[in-house]
């Protein structure tokens, strides 16, 4: 009897979670009532809006600029790939 309840309970829980996750409204972001946006950055002439504050700066999410290898290639000689020292003086 316990084995029958567990899958049903799991399905009901997952269904409820899916419904709650999908019911969010898409509206403009605004500060909570009685709150204000953080002060403008030092040197800024205008207060950024909430959407601008959520944009990541380029350094936080840089674009990929590395060319991916399409096939294996021979490695070049590495002058720093040295064998370990034996530790004897």
PyMOL Python script that loads the backbone (N, CA, C, O; Angstrom):
from pymol import cmd

cmd.read_pdbstr("""\
ATOM      1  N   UNK A   1       0.816  -1.188   0.000  1.00  0.00           N
ATOM      2  CA  UNK A   1       0.000   0.000   0.000  1.00  0.00           C
ATOM      3  C   UNK A   1       0.861   1.253   0.000  1.00  0.00           C
ATOM      4  O   UNK A   1       0.526   2.246  -0.647  1.00  0.00           O
ATOM      5  N   UNK A   2       1.979   1.202   0.734  1.00  0.00           N
ATOM      6  CA  UNK A   2       2.884   2.343   0.803  1.00  0.00           C
ATOM      7  C   UNK A   2       3.536   2.611  -0.545  1.00  0.00           C
ATOM      8  O   UNK A   2       3.789   3.765  -0.892  1.00  0.00           O
ATOM      9  N   UNK A   3       3.812   1.557  -1.307  1.00  0.00           N
ATOM     10  CA  UNK A   3       4.459   1.709  -2.607  1.00  0.00           C
ATOM     11  C   UNK A   3       3.542   2.411  -3.601  1.00  0.00           C
ATOM     12  O   UNK A   3       4.027   3.083  -4.512  1.00  0.00           O
ATOM     13  N   UNK A   4       2.233   2.270  -3.445  1.00  0.00           N
ATOM     14  CA  UNK A   4       1.283   2.916  -4.351  1.00  0.00           C
ATOM     15  C   UNK A   4       1.172   4.397  -4.025  1.00  0.00           C
ATOM     16  O   UNK A   4       1.030   5.212  -4.936  1.00  0.00           O
ATOM     17  N   UNK A   5       1.233   4.763  -2.769  1.00  0.00           N
ATOM     18  CA  UNK A   5       1.066   6.160  -2.371  1.00  0.00           C
ATOM     19  C   UNK A   5       2.265   7.017  -2.773  1.00  0.00           C
ATOM     20  O   UNK A   5       2.089   8.160  -3.196  1.00  0.00           O
ATOM     21  N   UNK A   6       3.471   6.487  -2.648  1.00  0.00           N
ATOM     22  CA  UNK A   6       4.671   7.288  -2.905  1.00  0.00           C
ATOM     23  C   UNK A   6       4.722   7.830  -4.329  1.00  0.00           C
ATOM     24  O   UNK A   6       4.960   9.027  -4.489  1.00  0.00           O
ATOM     25  N   UNK A   7       4.511   7.018  -5.387  1.00  0.00           N
ATOM     26  CA  UNK A   7       4.519   7.600  -6.740  1.00  0.00           C
ATOM     27  C   UNK A   7       3.402   8.615  -6.952  1.00  0.00           C
ATOM     28  O   UNK A   7       3.595   9.621  -7.635  1.00  0.00           O
ATOM     29  N   UNK A   8       2.231   8.354  -6.366  1.00  0.00           N
ATOM     30  CA  UNK A   8       1.125   9.298  -6.518  1.00  0.00           C
ATOM     31  C   UNK A   8       1.453  10.618  -5.832  1.00  0.00           C
ATOM     32  O   UNK A   8       1.206  11.691  -6.382  1.00  0.00           O
ATOM     33  N   UNK A   9       2.006  10.533  -4.641  1.00  0.00           N
ATOM     34  CA  UNK A   9       2.372  11.745  -3.911  1.00  0.00           C
ATOM     35  C   UNK A   9       3.451  12.515  -4.673  1.00  0.00           C
ATOM     36  O   UNK A   9       3.431  13.745  -4.718  1.00  0.00           O
ATOM     37  N   UNK A  10       4.381  11.790  -5.263  1.00  0.00           N
ATOM     38  CA  UNK A  10       5.450  12.432  -6.039  1.00  0.00           C
ATOM     39  C   UNK A  10       4.879  13.148  -7.255  1.00  0.00           C
ATOM     40  O   UNK A  10       5.259  14.281  -7.549  1.00  0.00           O
ATOM     41  N   UNK A  11       3.966  12.488  -7.959  1.00  0.00           N
ATOM     42  CA  UNK A  11       3.352  13.111  -9.132  1.00  0.00           C
ATOM     43  C   UNK A  11       2.551  14.353  -8.765  1.00  0.00           C
ATOM     44  O   UNK A  11       2.607  15.360  -9.471  1.00  0.00           O
ATOM     45  N   UNK A  12       1.809  14.289  -7.668  1.00  0.00           N
ATOM     46  CA  UNK A  12       1.026  15.440  -7.225  1.00  0.00           C
ATOM     47  C   UNK A  12       1.960  16.590  -6.853  1.00  0.00           C
ATOM     48  O   UNK A  12       1.690  17.741  -7.193  1.00  0.00           O
ATOM     49  N   UNK A  13       3.047  16.287  -6.162  1.00  0.00           N
ATOM     50  CA  UNK A  13       4.005  17.326  -5.769  1.00  0.00           C
ATOM     51  C   UNK A  13       4.658  17.956  -6.988  1.00  0.00           C
ATOM     52  O   UNK A  13       4.776  19.179  -7.065  1.00  0.00           O
ATOM     53  N   UNK A  14       5.083  17.133  -7.945  1.00  0.00           N
ATOM     54  CA  UNK A  14       5.701  17.674  -9.159  1.00  0.00           C
ATOM     55  C   UNK A  14       4.701  18.499  -9.966  1.00  0.00           C
ATOM     56  O   UNK A  14       5.063  19.534 -10.524  1.00  0.00           O
ATOM     57  N   UNK A  15       3.451  18.051 -10.033  1.00  0.00           N
ATOM     58  CA  UNK A  15       2.425  18.812 -10.748  1.00  0.00           C
ATOM     59  C   UNK A  15       2.174  20.163 -10.098  1.00  0.00           C
ATOM     60  O   UNK A  15       2.039  21.172 -10.789  1.00  0.00           O
ATOM     61  N   UNK A  16       2.112  20.186  -8.767  1.00  0.00           N
ATOM     62  CA  UNK A  16       1.899  21.454  -8.060  1.00  0.00           C
ATOM     63  C   UNK A  16       3.081  22.390  -8.268  1.00  0.00           C
ATOM     64  O   UNK A  16       2.897  23.594  -8.446  1.00  0.00           O
ATOM     65  N   UNK A  17       4.281  21.850  -8.247  1.00  0.00           N
ATOM     66  CA  UNK A  17       5.471  22.682  -8.470  1.00  0.00           C
ATOM     67  C   UNK A  17       5.473  23.256  -9.879  1.00  0.00           C
ATOM     68  O   UNK A  17       5.841  24.414 -10.076  1.00  0.00           O
ATOM     69  N   UNK A  18       5.065  22.459 -10.860  1.00  0.00           N
ATOM     70  CA  UNK A  18       5.015  22.947 -12.240  1.00  0.00           C
ATOM     71  C   UNK A  18       3.978  24.056 -12.395  1.00  0.00           C
ATOM     72  O   UNK A  18       4.217  25.041 -13.093  1.00  0.00           O
ATOM     73  N   UNK A  19       2.823  23.895 -11.742  1.00  0.00           N
ATOM     74  CA  UNK A  19       1.800  24.939 -11.816  1.00  0.00           C
ATOM     75  C   UNK A  19       2.268  26.232 -11.160  1.00  0.00           C
ATOM     76  O   UNK A  19       2.038  27.317 -11.695  1.00  0.00           O
ATOM     77  N   UNK A  20       2.915  26.129 -10.018  1.00  0.00           N
ATOM     78  CA  UNK A  20       3.401  27.328  -9.341  1.00  0.00           C
ATOM     79  C   UNK A  20       4.497  28.015 -10.141  1.00  0.00           C
ATOM     80  O   UNK A  20       4.570  29.243 -10.170  1.00  0.00           O
ATOM     81  N   UNK A  21       5.337  27.241 -10.779  1.00  0.00           N
ATOM     82  CA  UNK A  21       6.430  27.827 -11.550  1.00  0.00           C
ATOM     83  C   UNK A  21       5.921  28.540 -12.801  1.00  0.00           C
ATOM     84  O   UNK A  21       6.551  29.486 -13.275  1.00  0.00           O
ATOM     85  N   UNK A  22       4.797  28.097 -13.334  1.00  0.00           N
ATOM     86  CA  UNK A  22       4.311  28.680 -14.585  1.00  0.00           C
ATOM     87  C   UNK A  22       3.342  29.835 -14.389  1.00  0.00           C
ATOM     88  O   UNK A  22       2.898  30.427 -15.373  1.00  0.00           O
ATOM     89  N   UNK A  23       3.000  30.175 -13.151  1.00  0.00           N
ATOM     90  CA  UNK A  23       1.980  31.202 -12.967  1.00  0.00           C
ATOM     91  C   UNK A  23       2.578  32.589 -12.722  1.00  0.00           C
ATOM     92  O   UNK A  23       1.837  33.501 -12.354  1.00  0.00           O
ATOM     93  N   UNK A  24       3.856  32.782 -12.905  1.00  0.00           N
ATOM     94  CA  UNK A  24       4.474  34.080 -12.681  1.00  0.00           C
ATOM     95  C   UNK A  24       4.037  35.090 -13.729  1.00  0.00           C
ATOM     96  O   UNK A  24       3.926  34.750 -14.907  1.00  0.00           O
ATOM     97  N   UNK A  25       3.793  36.306 -13.323  1.00  0.00           N
ATOM     98  CA  UNK A  25       3.376  37.355 -14.243  1.00  0.00           C
ATOM     99  C   UNK A  25       4.606  38.094 -14.768  1.00  0.00           C
ATOM    100  O   UNK A  25       5.580  38.291 -14.042  1.00  0.00           O
ATOM    101  N   UNK A  26       4.552  38.487 -15.998  1.00  0.00           N
ATOM    102  CA  UNK A  26       5.646  39.242 -16.610  1.00  0.00           C
ATOM    103  C   UNK A  26       5.273  40.723 -16.586  1.00  0.00           C
ATOM    104  O   UNK A  26       4.502  41.188 -17.425  1.00  0.00           O
ATOM    105  N   UNK A  27       5.816  41.450 -15.633  1.00  0.00           N
ATOM    106  CA  UNK A  27       5.553  42.884 -15.543  1.00  0.00           C
ATOM    107  C   UNK A  27       6.888  43.603 -15.380  1.00  0.00           C
ATOM    108  O   UNK A  27       7.923  42.971 -15.164  1.00  0.00           O
ATOM    109  N   UNK A  28       6.856  44.893 -15.481  1.00  0.00           N
ATOM    110  CA  UNK A  28       8.053  45.691 -15.280  1.00  0.00           C
ATOM    111  C   UNK A  28       8.526  45.549 -13.839  1.00  0.00           C
ATOM    112  O   UNK A  28       7.717  45.506 -12.913  1.00  0.00           O
ATOM    113  N   UNK A  29       9.818  45.477 -13.660  1.00  0.00           N
ATOM    114  CA  UNK A  29      10.369  45.381 -12.314  1.00  0.00           C
ATOM    115  C   UNK A  29      10.289  46.735 -11.630  1.00  0.00           C
ATOM    116  O   UNK A  29      10.615  47.762 -12.224  1.00  0.00           O
ATOM    117  N   UNK A  30       9.863  46.727 -10.408  1.00  0.00           N
ATOM    118  CA  UNK A  30       9.770  47.949  -9.612  1.00  0.00           C
ATOM    119  C   UNK A  30      10.242  47.633  -8.201  1.00  0.00           C
ATOM    120  O   UNK A  30      10.137  46.490  -7.754  1.00  0.00           O
ATOM    121  N   UNK A  31      10.759  48.632  -7.494  1.00  0.00           N
ATOM    122  CA  UNK A  31      11.133  48.381  -6.102  1.00  0.00           C
ATOM    123  C   UNK A  31       9.900  48.047  -5.260  1.00  0.00           C
ATOM    124  O   UNK A  31       8.783  48.449  -5.584  1.00  0.00           O
ATOM    125  N   UNK A  32      10.122  47.312  -4.186  1.00  0.00           N
ATOM    126  CA  UNK A  32       9.031  46.965  -3.276  1.00  0.00           C
ATOM    127  C   UNK A  32       8.432  48.253  -2.707  1.00  0.00           C
ATOM    128  O   UNK A  32       9.123  49.269  -2.632  1.00  0.00           O
ATOM    129  N   UNK A  33       7.173  48.225  -2.311  1.00  0.00           N
ATOM    130  CA  UNK A  33       6.549  49.424  -1.725  1.00  0.00           C
ATOM    131  C   UNK A  33       7.350  49.912  -0.513  1.00  0.00           C
ATOM    132  O   UNK A  33       7.712  49.130   0.366  1.00  0.00           O
ATOM    133  N   UNK A  34       7.613  51.197  -0.488  1.00  0.00           N
ATOM    134  CA  UNK A  34       8.376  51.792   0.605  1.00  0.00           C
ATOM    135  C   UNK A  34       9.883  51.698   0.406  1.00  0.00           C
ATOM    136  O   UNK A  34      10.643  52.212   1.226  1.00  0.00           O
ATOM    137  N   UNK A  35      10.327  51.057  -0.658  1.00  0.00           N
ATOM    138  CA  UNK A  35      11.757  50.920  -0.940  1.00  0.00           C
ATOM    139  C   UNK A  35      12.111  51.751  -2.171  1.00  0.00           C
ATOM    140  O   UNK A  35      11.233  52.163  -2.929  1.00  0.00           O
ATOM    141  N   UNK A  36      13.401  51.989  -2.357  1.00  0.00           N
ATOM    142  CA  UNK A  36      13.851  52.707  -3.547  1.00  0.00           C
ATOM    143  C   UNK A  36      15.008  51.932  -4.167  1.00  0.00           C
ATOM    144  O   UNK A  36      15.580  51.034  -3.549  1.00  0.00           O
ATOM    145  N   UNK A  37      15.330  52.293  -5.376  1.00  0.00           N
ATOM    146  CA  UNK A  37      16.475  51.667  -6.040  1.00  0.00           C
ATOM    147  C   UNK A  37      17.756  52.075  -5.316  1.00  0.00           C
ATOM    148  O   UNK A  37      17.773  53.088  -4.617  1.00  0.00           O
ATOM    149  N   UNK A  38      18.827  51.298  -5.474  1.00  0.00           N
ATOM    150  CA  UNK A  38      20.081  51.692  -4.846  1.00  0.00           C
ATOM    151  C   UNK A  38      20.586  53.007  -5.432  1.00  0.00           C
ATOM    152  O   UNK A  38      20.163  53.392  -6.521  1.00  0.00           O
ATOM    153  N   UNK A  39      21.483  53.702  -4.731  1.00  0.00           N
ATOM    154  CA  UNK A  39      21.973  54.979  -5.266  1.00  0.00           C
ATOM    155  C   UNK A  39      22.697  54.756  -6.591  1.00  0.00           C
ATOM    156  O   UNK A  39      23.225  53.673  -6.843  1.00  0.00           O
ATOM    157  N   UNK A  40      22.719  55.790  -7.437  1.00  0.00           N
ATOM    158  CA  UNK A  40      23.393  55.630  -8.734  1.00  0.00           C
ATOM    159  C   UNK A  40      24.886  55.383  -8.530  1.00  0.00           C
ATOM    160  O   UNK A  40      25.451  55.808  -7.522  1.00  0.00           O
ATOM    161  N   UNK A  41      25.524  54.705  -9.470  1.00  0.00           N
ATOM    162  CA  UNK A  41      26.964  54.484  -9.368  1.00  0.00           C
ATOM    163  C   UNK A  41      27.713  55.810  -9.354  1.00  0.00           C
ATOM    164  O   UNK A  41      27.252  56.808  -9.908  1.00  0.00           O
ATOM    165  N   UNK A  42      28.870  55.800  -8.715  1.00  0.00           N
ATOM    166  CA  UNK A  42      29.674  57.019  -8.614  1.00  0.00           C
ATOM    167  C   UNK A  42      29.990  57.541 -10.010  1.00  0.00           C
ATOM    168  O   UNK A  42      30.493  56.796 -10.850  1.00  0.00           O
ATOM    169  N   UNK A  43      29.711  58.767 -10.256  1.00  0.00           N
ATOM    170  CA  UNK A  43      29.998  59.408 -11.534  1.00  0.00           C
ATOM    171  C   UNK A  43      28.877  59.305 -12.542  1.00  0.00           C
ATOM    172  O   UNK A  43      28.961  59.927 -13.600  1.00  0.00           O
ATOM    173  N   UNK A  44      27.827  58.545 -12.261  1.00  0.00           N
ATOM    174  CA  UNK A  44      26.713  58.428 -13.196  1.00  0.00           C
ATOM    175  C   UNK A  44      25.839  59.665 -13.092  1.00  0.00           C
ATOM    176  O   UNK A  44      25.594  60.182 -12.002  1.00  0.00           O
ATOM    177  N   UNK A  45      25.377  60.125 -14.229  1.00  0.00           N
ATOM    178  CA  UNK A  45      24.545  61.321 -14.250  1.00  0.00           C
ATOM    179  C   UNK A  45      23.068  61.000 -14.034  1.00  0.00           C
ATOM    180  O   UNK A  45      22.315  61.848 -13.554  1.00  0.00           O
ATOM    181  N   UNK A  46      22.648  59.779 -14.384  1.00  0.00           N
ATOM    182  CA  UNK A  46      21.244  59.404 -14.250  1.00  0.00           C
ATOM    183  C   UNK A  46      21.135  58.124 -13.437  1.00  0.00           C
ATOM    184  O   UNK A  46      22.057  57.308 -13.416  1.00  0.00           O
ATOM    185  N   UNK A  47      20.008  57.959 -12.773  1.00  0.00           N
ATOM    186  CA  UNK A  47      19.733  56.742 -12.000  1.00  0.00           C
ATOM    187  C   UNK A  47      19.337  55.636 -12.969  1.00  0.00           C
ATOM    188  O   UNK A  47      18.375  55.808 -13.717  1.00  0.00           O
ATOM    189  N   UNK A  48      20.053  54.488 -12.985  1.00  0.00           N
ATOM    190  CA  UNK A  48      19.649  53.399 -13.876  1.00  0.00           C
ATOM    191  C   UNK A  48      18.332  52.781 -13.413  1.00  0.00           C
ATOM    192  O   UNK A  48      18.038  52.743 -12.218  1.00  0.00           O
ATOM    193  N   UNK A  49      17.547  52.300 -14.374  1.00  0.00           N
ATOM    194  CA  UNK A  49      16.286  51.634 -14.043  1.00  0.00           C
ATOM    195  C   UNK A  49      16.586  50.194 -13.661  1.00  0.00           C
ATOM    196  O   UNK A  49      17.715  49.732 -13.829  1.00  0.00           O
ATOM    197  N   UNK A  50      15.592  49.482 -13.151  1.00  0.00           N
ATOM    198  CA  UNK A  50      15.794  48.127 -12.634  1.00  0.00           C
ATOM    199  C   UNK A  50      16.333  47.178 -13.705  1.00  0.00           C
ATOM    200  O   UNK A  50      17.219  46.374 -13.415  1.00  0.00           O
ATOM    201  N   UNK A  51      15.821  47.251 -14.926  1.00  0.00           N
ATOM    202  CA  UNK A  51      16.301  46.365 -15.991  1.00  0.00           C
ATOM    203  C   UNK A  51      17.772  46.606 -16.311  1.00  0.00           C
ATOM    204  O   UNK A  51      18.506  45.662 -16.603  1.00  0.00           O
ATOM    205  N   UNK A  52      18.203  47.854 -16.259  1.00  0.00           N
ATOM    206  CA  UNK A  52      19.620  48.150 -16.510  1.00  0.00           C
ATOM    207  C   UNK A  52      20.507  47.606 -15.399  1.00  0.00           C
ATOM    208  O   UNK A  52      21.641  47.198 -15.652  1.00  0.00           O
ATOM    209  N   UNK A  53      19.996  47.597 -14.171  1.00  0.00           N
ATOM    210  CA  UNK A  53      20.783  47.063 -13.064  1.00  0.00           C
ATOM    211  C   UNK A  53      20.934  45.546 -13.159  1.00  0.00           C
ATOM    212  O   UNK A  53      21.880  44.989 -12.603  1.00  0.00           O
ATOM    213  N   UNK A  54      20.021  44.874 -13.852  1.00  0.00           N
ATOM    214  CA  UNK A  54      20.088  43.424 -13.985  1.00  0.00           C
ATOM    215  C   UNK A  54      20.976  42.965 -15.131  1.00  0.00           C
ATOM    216  O   UNK A  54      21.300  41.780 -15.211  1.00  0.00           O
ATOM    217  N   UNK A  55      21.381  43.870 -16.027  1.00  0.00           N
ATOM    218  CA  UNK A  55      22.254  43.482 -17.133  1.00  0.00           C
ATOM    219  C   UNK A  55      23.649  43.192 -16.608  1.00  0.00           C
ATOM    220  O   UNK A  55      24.179  43.938 -15.785  1.00  0.00           O
ATOM    221  N   UNK A  56      24.239  42.110 -17.086  1.00  0.00           N
ATOM    222  CA  UNK A  56      25.590  41.752 -16.673  1.00  0.00           C
ATOM    223  C   UNK A  56      26.613  42.592 -17.424  1.00  0.00           C
ATOM    224  O   UNK A  56      26.476  42.794 -18.631  1.00  0.00           O
ATOM    225  N   UNK A  57      27.638  43.087 -16.730  1.00  0.00           N
ATOM    226  CA  UNK A  57      28.700  43.773 -17.444  1.00  0.00           C
ATOM    227  C   UNK A  57      29.489  42.776 -18.291  1.00  0.00           C
ATOM    228  O   UNK A  57      29.446  41.572 -18.038  1.00  0.00           O
ATOM    229  N   UNK A  58      30.198  43.271 -19.279  1.00  0.00           N
ATOM    230  CA  UNK A  58      30.946  42.412 -20.195  1.00  0.00           C
ATOM    231  C   UNK A  58      31.949  41.545 -19.458  1.00  0.00           C
ATOM    232  O   UNK A  58      32.136  40.385 -19.826  1.00  0.00           O
ATOM    233  N   UNK A  59      32.591  42.063 -18.441  1.00  0.00           N
ATOM    234  CA  UNK A  59      33.586  41.285 -17.714  1.00  0.00           C
ATOM    235  C   UNK A  59      32.956  40.149 -16.922  1.00  0.00           C
ATOM    236  O   UNK A  59      33.625  39.152 -16.652  1.00  0.00           O
ATOM    237  N   UNK A  60      31.690  40.271 -16.542  1.00  0.00           N
ATOM    238  CA  UNK A  60      31.024  39.214 -15.782  1.00  0.00           C
ATOM    239  C   UNK A  60      30.633  38.045 -16.679  1.00  0.00           C
ATOM    240  O   UNK A  60      30.604  36.903 -16.220  1.00  0.00           O
ATOM    241  N   UNK A  61      30.334  38.307 -17.933  1.00  0.00           N
ATOM    242  CA  UNK A  61      29.955  37.257 -18.877  1.00  0.00           C
ATOM    243  C   UNK A  61      30.607  37.543 -20.225  1.00  0.00           C
ATOM    244  O   UNK A  61      29.929  37.977 -21.156  1.00  0.00           O
ATOM    245  N   UNK A  62      31.921  37.305 -20.344  1.00  0.00           N
ATOM    246  CA  UNK A  62      32.602  37.614 -21.596  1.00  0.00           C
ATOM    247  C   UNK A  62      32.161  36.674 -22.716  1.00  0.00           C
ATOM    248  O   UNK A  62      31.733  35.546 -22.473  1.00  0.00           O
ATOM    249  N   UNK A  63      32.276  37.162 -23.930  1.00  0.00           N
ATOM    250  CA  UNK A  63      31.953  36.324 -25.081  1.00  0.00           C
ATOM    251  C   UNK A  63      33.092  35.344 -25.303  1.00  0.00           C
ATOM    252  O   UNK A  63      34.248  35.637 -24.997  1.00  0.00           O
ATOM    253  N   UNK A  64      32.761  34.202 -25.829  1.00  0.00           N
ATOM    254  CA  UNK A  64      33.781  33.196 -26.094  1.00  0.00           C
ATOM    255  C   UNK A  64      34.583  33.622 -27.314  1.00  0.00           C
ATOM    256  O   UNK A  64      34.017  33.912 -28.368  1.00  0.00           O
ATOM    257  N   UNK A  65      35.882  33.657 -27.169  1.00  0.00           N
ATOM    258  CA  UNK A  65      36.714  34.055 -28.294  1.00  0.00           C
ATOM    259  C   UNK A  65      37.761  32.984 -28.614  1.00  0.00           C
ATOM    260  O   UNK A  65      38.749  33.260 -29.294  1.00  0.00           O
ATOM    261  N   UNK A  66      37.541  31.779 -28.129  1.00  0.00           N
ATOM    262  CA  UNK A  66      38.460  30.688 -28.365  1.00  0.00           C
ATOM    263  C   UNK A  66      37.908  29.838 -29.503  1.00  0.00           C
ATOM    264  O   UNK A  66      36.749  29.422 -29.476  1.00  0.00           O
ATOM    265  N   UNK A  67      38.731  29.590 -30.478  1.00  0.00           N
ATOM    266  CA  UNK A  67      38.298  28.746 -31.578  1.00  0.00           C
ATOM    267  C   UNK A  67      38.365  27.288 -31.132  1.00  0.00           C
ATOM    268  O   UNK A  67      39.411  26.814 -30.688  1.00  0.00           O
ATOM    269  N   UNK A  68      37.264  26.595 -31.251  1.00  0.00           N
ATOM    270  CA  UNK A  68      37.226  25.196 -30.856  1.00  0.00           C
ATOM    271  C   UNK A  68      37.958  24.345 -31.889  1.00  0.00           C
ATOM    272  O   UNK A  68      37.897  24.609 -33.090  1.00  0.00           O
ATOM    273  N   UNK A  69      38.635  23.342 -31.408  1.00  0.00           N
ATOM    274  CA  UNK A  69      39.346  22.440 -32.323  1.00  0.00           C
ATOM    275  C   UNK A  69      38.346  21.473 -32.938  1.00  0.00           C
ATOM    276  O   UNK A  69      37.475  20.942 -32.250  1.00  0.00           O
ATOM    277  N   UNK A  70      38.477  21.255 -34.218  1.00  0.00           N
ATOM    278  CA  UNK A  70      37.573  20.363 -34.930  1.00  0.00           C
ATOM    279  C   UNK A  70      38.142  18.943 -35.021  1.00  0.00           C
ATOM    280  O   UNK A  70      37.378  17.989 -35.174  1.00  0.00           O
ATOM    281  N   UNK A  71      39.456  18.785 -34.931  1.00  0.00           N
ATOM    282  CA  UNK A  71      40.074  17.463 -34.954  1.00  0.00           C
ATOM    283  C   UNK A  71      41.358  17.520 -34.141  1.00  0.00           C
ATOM    284  O   UNK A  71      41.861  18.600 -33.832  1.00  0.00           O
ATOM    285  N   UNK A  72      41.878  16.361 -33.800  1.00  0.00           N
ATOM    286  CA  UNK A  72      43.078  16.327 -32.972  1.00  0.00           C
ATOM    287  C   UNK A  72      44.285  16.821 -33.770  1.00  0.00           C
ATOM    288  O   UNK A  72      44.368  16.629 -34.983  1.00  0.00           O
ATOM    289  N   UNK A  73      45.206  17.453 -33.071  1.00  0.00           N
ATOM    290  CA  UNK A  73      46.413  17.993 -33.694  1.00  0.00           C
ATOM    291  C   UNK A  73      47.611  17.622 -32.826  1.00  0.00           C
ATOM    292  O   UNK A  73      47.463  17.384 -31.627  1.00  0.00           O
ATOM    293  N   UNK A  74      48.774  17.573 -33.418  1.00  0.00           N
ATOM    294  CA  UNK A  74      50.007  17.310 -32.678  1.00  0.00           C
ATOM    295  C   UNK A  74      50.282  18.485 -31.753  1.00  0.00           C
ATOM    296  O   UNK A  74      50.123  19.642 -32.142  1.00  0.00           O
ATOM    297  N   UNK A  75      50.697  18.183 -30.520  1.00  0.00           N
ATOM    298  CA  UNK A  75      51.036  19.242 -29.572  1.00  0.00           C
ATOM    299  C   UNK A  75      52.414  19.791 -29.892  1.00  0.00           C
ATOM    300  O   UNK A  75      53.318  19.053 -30.283  1.00  0.00           O
ATOM    301  N   UNK A  76      52.558  21.083 -29.722  1.00  0.00           N
ATOM    302  CA  UNK A  76      53.859  21.710 -29.901  1.00  0.00           C
ATOM    303  C   UNK A  76      54.738  21.386 -28.702  1.00  0.00           C
ATOM    304  O   UNK A  76      54.239  21.083 -27.618  1.00  0.00           O
ATOM    305  N   UNK A  77      56.052  21.451 -28.905  1.00  0.00           N
ATOM    306  CA  UNK A  77      56.983  21.188 -27.825  1.00  0.00           C
ATOM    307  C   UNK A  77      56.820  22.259 -26.752  1.00  0.00           C
ATOM    308  O   UNK A  77      56.780  23.451 -27.055  1.00  0.00           O
ATOM    309  N   UNK A  78      56.725  21.822 -25.488  1.00  0.00           N
ATOM    310  CA  UNK A  78      56.555  22.736 -24.361  1.00  0.00           C
ATOM    311  C   UNK A  78      57.880  22.835 -23.623  1.00  0.00           C
ATOM    312  O   UNK A  78      58.308  21.861 -23.004  1.00  0.00           O
ATOM    313  N   UNK A  79      58.548  23.998 -23.671  1.00  0.00           N
ATOM    314  CA  UNK A  79      59.851  24.121 -23.001  1.00  0.00           C
ATOM    315  C   UNK A  79      59.737  24.066 -21.478  1.00  0.00           C
ATOM    316  O   UNK A  79      60.750  23.873 -20.806  1.00  0.00           O
ATOM    317  N   UNK A  80      58.564  24.225 -20.922  1.00  0.00           N
ATOM    318  CA  UNK A  80      58.393  24.191 -19.478  1.00  0.00           C
ATOM    319  C   UNK A  80      57.970  22.810 -18.970  1.00  0.00           C
ATOM    320  O   UNK A  80      57.804  22.627 -17.764  1.00  0.00           O
ATOM    321  N   UNK A  81      57.797  21.849 -19.858  1.00  0.00           N
ATOM    322  CA  UNK A  81      57.431  20.495 -19.461  1.00  0.00           C
ATOM    323  C   UNK A  81      58.710  19.739 -19.099  1.00  0.00           C
ATOM    324  O   UNK A  81      59.244  18.984 -19.911  1.00  0.00           O
ATOM    325  N   UNK A  82      59.193  19.949 -17.882  1.00  0.00           N
ATOM    326  CA  UNK A  82      60.456  19.380 -17.418  1.00  0.00           C
ATOM    327  C   UNK A  82      60.192  18.188 -16.503  1.00  0.00           C
ATOM    328  O   UNK A  82      59.167  18.142 -15.822  1.00  0.00           O
ATOM    329  N   UNK A  83      61.120  17.214 -16.484  1.00  0.00           N
ATOM    330  CA  UNK A  83      60.948  16.097 -15.554  1.00  0.00           C
ATOM    331  C   UNK A  83      61.155  16.569 -14.121  1.00  0.00           C
ATOM    332  O   UNK A  83      61.855  17.557 -13.897  1.00  0.00           O
ATOM    333  N   UNK A  84      60.565  15.889 -13.153  1.00  0.00           N
ATOM    334  CA  UNK A  84      60.748  16.310 -11.754  1.00  0.00           C
ATOM    335  C   UNK A  84      62.177  16.117 -11.308  1.00  0.00           C
ATOM    336  O   UNK A  84      62.873  15.213 -11.770  1.00  0.00           O
ATOM    337  N   UNK A  85      62.615  16.994 -10.386  1.00  0.00           N
ATOM    338  CA  UNK A  85      63.964  16.868  -9.850  1.00  0.00           C
ATOM    339  C   UNK A  85      63.982  15.719  -8.849  1.00  0.00           C
ATOM    340  O   UNK A  85      62.964  15.414  -8.227  1.00  0.00           O
ATOM    341  N   UNK A  86      65.131  15.090  -8.696  1.00  0.00           N
ATOM    342  CA  UNK A  86      65.217  13.934  -7.805  1.00  0.00           C
ATOM    343  C   UNK A  86      65.307  14.330  -6.332  1.00  0.00           C
ATOM    344  O   UNK A  86      65.155  13.465  -5.469  1.00  0.00           O
ATOM    345  N   UNK A  87      65.543  15.574  -6.016  1.00  0.00           N
ATOM    346  CA  UNK A  87      65.574  16.053  -4.640  1.00  0.00           C
ATOM    347  C   UNK A  87      66.907  15.862  -3.956  1.00  0.00           C
ATOM    348  O   UNK A  87      67.045  16.225  -2.787  1.00  0.00           O
ATOM    349  N   UNK A  88      67.886  15.313  -4.630  1.00  0.00           N
ATOM    350  CA  UNK A  88      69.217  15.151  -4.018  1.00  0.00           C
ATOM    351  C   UNK A  88      70.047  16.388  -4.264  1.00  0.00           C
ATOM    352  O   UNK A  88      70.050  16.945  -5.362  1.00  0.00           O
ATOM    353  N   UNK A  89      70.750  16.813  -3.232  1.00  0.00           N
ATOM    354  CA  UNK A  89      71.597  18.009  -3.375  1.00  0.00           C
ATOM    355  C   UNK A  89      73.013  17.653  -3.670  1.00  0.00           C
ATOM    356  O   UNK A  89      73.854  18.540  -3.819  1.00  0.00           O
TER     357      UNK A  89
END
""", "prot")
cmd.dss("prot")
cmd.show_as("cartoon", "prot")
cmd.util.cbc("prot")
cmd.orient("prot")
